[in-house]
């Protein structure tokens, strides 16, 4: 059976996905813990709620794709 084209995603919130193990401070362009880009980490507090939801949606899709190769 193949994976669905559109994954079932949980409710996407505007909550910060940070788990306190940021690797952007170590020079990574994308944090290995929360999967946000350096730009997203840097500008998180300036983002609108919808922009934050969009980031969290992208992260949820990426995590789903990584778990369903």
Secondary structure, DSSP 8 states (H G I E B T S, - for coil): ----SS-------------S--SGGGT-SB-TTT--BHHHHHHGGGS-HHHHHHHHHHHHHHHHHHH--
